[in-house]
Amino acid sequence: MTMEHMIRLIAGTMILLSIFLTLIHSPYWLLLTGFVGANLLQSAFTKWCLMEDILTKLGVDKGC
């Protein structure tokens, strides 16, 4: 799995998890959804992604 696919998997999982937690616990979990969305927008404009840096430090290969 390439790093780009891992980032998409993590972002999608975080969004779905926050929606689930909003339904069963508290609407404040939507802040997590907003945070993930803001990071996706920011990375589209700046070409910098925090999750990419984290995965690189964990030893994940960028792929092809």
DOZA-42720 format. One record per residue: residue in one letter; y, x, z of N, C-alpha, C in turn. Coordinates in steps of 0.001 Angstrom, whole numbers, plus 500000, padded with zeros to 6 digits. Example, Ala and Ser with C-alpha at 12.3 -4.5 7.8 and 13.67 -1.06 7.14 Angstrom:
A494310513190507800495500512300507800496700513200507800;S497750512850507080498940513670507140500030512900507870;
//
This chain:
M498830500856500000500000500000500000501232500902500000;T502154500628499102503362501440499030504326501048500140;M505293501917500373506269501650501430507070500393501121;E507403500178499862508171498982499490507399497712499841;H506101497715499586505289496549499931505190496375501441;M505101497470502156505043497380503621506337496807504193;I507475497213503626508768496705504096508865495208503843;R508427494767502671508438493332502370507507492568503305;L506341493142503585505385492516504500505968492383505904;I506607493444506383507202493422507726508346492408507794;A509215492400506776510351491469506775509865490022506744;G508902489719505891508372488364505812507701487933507100;T506954488852507709506287488555508972507299488282510073;M508355489094510140509377488894511174510086487552510998;I510359487167509776511031485890509522510132484720509929;L508871484768509504507956483683509864507711483623511367;L507603484786512005507413484829513452508608484236514183;S509816484560513736510999484034514414511125482521514228;I510735482021513060510772480568512849509750479885513762;F508559480453513859507533479904514750508011479904516197;L508587481025516639509078481108518013510241480157518253;T511042479894517230512127478918517347511563477528517604;L510491477206516896509897475875517044509255475667518409;I508634476715518956507904476516520212508656476976521450;H509723477772521270510346478340522458511841478042522546;S512633478664521667514086478569521789514757478785520430;P515839478066520166516544478268518895517220479637518782;Y517320480353519884517920481685519829517090482669519016;W515825482362518777514989483236517954515469483265516507;L516299482301516104516860482342514752517797483535514575;L518261484109515670519069485331515571518252486462514954;L516960486505515236516095487505514622516014487297513117;T515907486047512686515901485743511257517203486201510611;G518327485939511273519622486380510759519729487890510691;F519185488577511690519212490041511710518410490620510550;V517223490069510309516397490545509199517099490275507867;G517667489091507712518387488757506484519598489652506252;A520339489931507318521507490810507194521083492222506798;N519967492705507345519480494026506971519021494064505518;L518422492981505034518016492926503632519234492949502706;L520269492198503073521506492218502272522163493590502293;Q522254494176503468522871495493503607522126496537502787;S520793496494502806520028497497502071520156497313500558;A520399496105500112520588495867498678521864496521498170;F522894496568499007524171497142498583524285498634498862;T523694499103499947523883500505500335522715501402499943;K521597500811499514520383501567499165519816502326500365;W520125501880501596519594502482502813518901501399503623;C517696501705504074516908500735504829516402501392506103;L516729500807507227516304501335508522514780501354508629;M514127500289508166512667500236508262512024501347507431;E512630501712506330512111502822505524512162504123506320;D513251504343507034513355505543507873512310505528508986;I512099504375509589511115504260510665509710504533510131;L509372503940508989508043504147508416507841505590507978;T508894506231507481508794507638507090508491508504508303;K509164508235509422508911508986510646507518508733511205;L506949507577510897505585507275511328504546507866510394;G504996508496509309504076509186508416503582508374507245;V504212507252506949503803506431505809504311507089504524;D503429507201503543503785507827502269504547506817501411;K505529507293500656506328506401499818505547505824498652;G504462506432498285503663505921497159504168506481495849;C503929505726494770504284506275493453505666505947493005;
//
